[in-house]
Amino acid sequence: MITSDVVGLLILMSAPFITLIVGVWLYKYPPKKVNYHIGYRTPRSKKSPEAWREGNRYSSKMLIDMSLILLGISLLLWFLWDHTEENIIRMTLIETVLLLVSMGMLILLTELHLKKMFGNKTE
């Protein structure tokens, strides 16, 4: 029988775990060509095939790293706090905010990396 503790842990770990799977998948199988459907798609990454490859390589590695950090934070919160419904909601809110902040950081750091590597050239 699945207890509420297990359900709470599964809920807490689901977003970082899914993000980790996506990061590993994008790292192992990056999109080959510039497209509008999958991959790291920003104007800077779509300026050239080289920028596209580097943007997807760098952002997928960052996604993996940030997912592992979020998984660690989630586990830390889980073991430090009681598993009341109120605390599980708090942990989920904290994790959601951290996930949003990490996605913003991923974009910012990848854009800075691409700017450093390719400048502002347009092909």
C-alpha positions in Angstrom: 0.0 0.0 0.0 1.3 3.4 -0.9 1.4 5.8 2.0 0.9 9.6 1.9 4.6 10.0 2.6 5.5 8.1 -0.6 2.9 10.1 -2.6 4.3 13.4 -1.2 7.9 12.3 -2.0 6.9 11.3 -5.5 5.2 14.7 -6.1 8.2 16.6 -4.7 10.7 14.7 -6.8 8.7 14.5 -10.1 9.5 17.9 -11.6 13.3 17.7 -11.0 13.3 14.1 -12.2 11.4 14.9 -15.4 13.7 17.8 -16.0 16.7 15.5 -15.5 15.3 13.0 -18.0 14.8 15.8 -20.6 18.3 17.2 -20.0 19.9 13.8 -20.5 17.8 13.1 -23.6 18.7 16.4 -25.2 22.4 15.9 -24.3 22.5 12.4 -25.8 20.2 13.2 -28.8 20.5 16.9 -29.6 18.5 18.3 -32.4 20.6 18.2 -35.6 19.1 21.2 -37.4 17.8 24.5 -36.3 14.1 24.1 -35.9 11.1 25.6 -34.1 9.9 22.5 -32.2 12.7 21.1 -30.0 15.9 22.2 -28.5 17.3 25.4 -27.1 15.6 27.9 -29.4 16.5 31.6 -29.0 17.4 34.1 -31.7 21.1 33.9 -30.7 21.1 30.1 -30.9 19.4 30.1 -34.2 21.9 32.4 -35.9 24.2 29.6 -37.2 24.5 25.8 -37.1 27.5 26.2 -34.8 25.6 28.4 -32.4 22.7 26.0 -32.5 24.9 23.0 -31.6 26.7 24.8 -28.9 23.5 26.3 -27.4 21.9 22.9 -27.2 25.0 21.2 -25.9 25.6 23.8 -23.2 22.0 24.2 -22.1 21.4 20.5 -21.9 24.4 20.1 -19.6 23.2 23.0 -17.5 19.7 21.4 -17.3 21.2 18.2 -16.0 23.3 20.0 -13.4 20.4 22.2 -12.2 18.1 19.1 -12.1 20.6 17.3 -9.9 20.9 20.3 -7.6 17.1 20.5 -7.4 16.8 16.8 -6.6 19.4 17.2 -3.8 17.5 20.2 -2.4 14.2 18.3 -2.6 15.7 15.3 -0.7 17.2 17.7 1.9 13.9 19.4 2.5 12.2 16.0 2.7 14.5 14.7 5.4 14.7 17.9 7.4 10.9 18.7 7.6 8.0 16.7 9.0 5.8 15.3 6.3 2.6 17.1 7.2 0.4 18.2 4.3 1.2 21.8 5.1 5.0 21.1 4.9 4.6 19.1 1.7 2.8 22.1 0.1 5.6 24.4 1.4 8.3 22.1 -0.1 6.5 22.0 -3.4 6.2 25.7 -3.5 9.9 26.2 -2.7 10.8 23.6 -5.4 8.6 25.4 -7.9 10.2 28.7 -7.3 13.7 27.2 -7.5 12.8 25.4 -10.7 11.6 28.7 -12.3 14.7 30.5 -11.1 16.9 27.8 -12.4 15.2 27.9 -15.8 15.8 31.7 -15.9 19.5 31.1 -14.9 19.8 28.4 -17.6 18.7 30.9 -20.3 20.8 33.7 -19.0 24.0 31.6 -18.6 23.5 30.0 -22.0 22.9 33.3 -23.7 26.1 34.7 -22.0 28.0 31.6 -23.1 26.8 32.0 -26.7 27.6 35.7 -26.7 31.1 35.0 -25.4 31.7 32.3 -28.1 30.0 33.9 -31.1 29.6 37.5 -30.3 26.7 39.3 -31.9 27.4 38.2 -35.4 24.6 37.2 -37.6 26.2 34.3 -39.5 
